[in-house]
Amino acid sequence: MPHRIEISRPVTWLATAAVVANVAATVPTLLLPDILTGPAVTNGSARGTALVMLVLAIPLLLVGAWLVRHGAWQGLVLGLGALIGWLAGKALRLVASR
């Protein structure tokens, strides 16, 4: 029988803060055309990455957090995958906005 995992409330709050911060970063990247000042190819790549993060990474983290709250270790895998994807996206937006 699989072991249930325990997670504290601060981790849930941190996951929520990560979602809020990511939405705050991706929505302007998608909706404000003049926010990115790099080459067109880099700007397009950053917008595509922001879209994927908004429709894929955020829901994965939310589902992962929900699974962890209910004791499933698979939620940790989903959450880590979403966070690793966010790190790659943040690096891309940093390069695209210079």
TORKE-789555 format. One record per residue (C-alpha): x, y, z. Coordinates in pm, whole numbers, plus 50000, padded with zeros to 5 digits. Example, Ala and Ser with C-alpha at 12.3 -4.5 7.8 and 13.67 -1.06 7.14 Angstrom:
<recs>
east=51230 | north=49550 | up=50780
east=51367 | north=49894 | up=50714
</recs>
This chain:
<recs>
east=50000 | north=50000 | up=50000
east=50143 | north=50343 | up=49905
east=50246 | north=50574 | up=50185
east=50051 | north=50892 | up=50232
east=50261 | north=51206 | up=50243
east=50208 | north=51494 | up=50479
east=50255 | north=51853 | up=50375
east=50233 | north=52169 | up=50578
east=50017 | north=52471 | up=50511
east=50313 | north=52699 | up=50435
east=50396 | north=52484 | up=50132
east=50039 | north=52526 | up=50008
east=50066 | north=52901 | up=50056
east=50397 | north=52906 | up=49869
east=50244 | north=52715 | up=49579
east=49957 | north=52965 | up=49574
east=50203 | north=53255 | up=49575
east=50391 | north=53094 | up=49285
east=50068 | north=53067 | up=49086
east=49979 | north=53432 | up=49153
east=50329 | north=53550 | up=49060
east=50329 | north=53342 | up=48743
east=49991 | north=53474 | up=48633
east=50114 | north=53827 | up=48702
east=50415 | north=53763 | up=48477
east=50251 | north=53570 | up=48192
east=49935 | north=53774 | up=48135
east=50117 | north=54101 | up=48054
east=50362 | north=53909 | up=47834
east=50068 | north=53782 | up=47631
east=49844 | north=54088 | up=47627
east=50078 | north=54388 | up=47611
east=50252 | north=54399 | up=47273
east=50512 | north=54661 | up=47368
east=50629 | north=54500 | up=47692
east=50894 | north=54290 | up=47514
east=51164 | north=54487 | up=47334
east=51389 | north=54214 | up=47198
east=51404 | north=54072 | up=46846
east=51073 | north=53952 | up=46700
east=51173 | north=53586 | up=46712
east=51263 | north=53609 | up=47081
east=50944 | north=53799 | up=47162
east=50734 | north=53538 | up=46983
east=50912 | north=53261 | up=47169
east=50854 | north=53436 | up=47502
east=50484 | north=53482 | up=47424
east=50450 | north=53116 | up=47328
east=50625 | north=53010 | up=47646
east=50396 | north=53236 | up=47850
east=50090 | north=53082 | up=47685
east=50207 | north=52728 | up=47758
east=50281 | north=52822 | up=48116
east=49938 | north=52978 | up=48155
east=49740 | north=52687 | up=48011
east=49964 | north=52396 | up=48116
east=50207 | north=52472 | up=48399
east=49964 | north=52656 | up=48627
east=49694 | north=52388 | up=48607
east=49957 | north=52118 | up=48663
east=50080 | north=52291 | up=48976
east=49725 | north=52336 | up=49103
east=49641 | north=51970 | up=49042
east=49972 | north=51869 | up=49199
east=49903 | north=52081 | up=49508
east=49555 | north=51931 | up=49535
east=49698 | north=51577 | up=49510
east=49962 | north=51650 | up=49772
east=49697 | north=51793 | up=50006
east=49517 | north=51460 | up=49971
east=49830 | north=51256 | up=50042
east=49935 | north=51147 | up=49691
east=50308 | north=51156 | up=49615
east=50232 | north=51199 | up=49242
east=50141 | north=51560 | up=49320
east=50505 | north=51627 | up=49406
east=50609 | north=51511 | up=49060
east=50350 | north=51735 | up=48893
east=50445 | north=52032 | up=49106
east=50818 | north=51990 | up=49046
east=50760 | north=51957 | up=48673
east=50557 | north=52277 | up=48668
east=50820 | north=52464 | up=48870
east=51103 | north=52346 | up=48645
east=50904 | north=52462 | up=48343
east=50854 | north=52799 | up=48511
east=51228 | north=52837 | up=48566
east=51292 | north=52779 | up=48197
east=51021 | north=53027 | up=48104
east=51150 | north=53291 | up=48343
east=51498 | north=53263 | up=48194
east=51354 | north=53306 | up=47844
east=51150 | north=53613 | up=47941
east=51455 | north=53763 | up=48109
east=51652 | north=53732 | up=47785
east=51361 | north=53852 | up=47568
east=51296 | north=54166 | up=47769
east=51644 | north=54314 | up=47767
</recs>
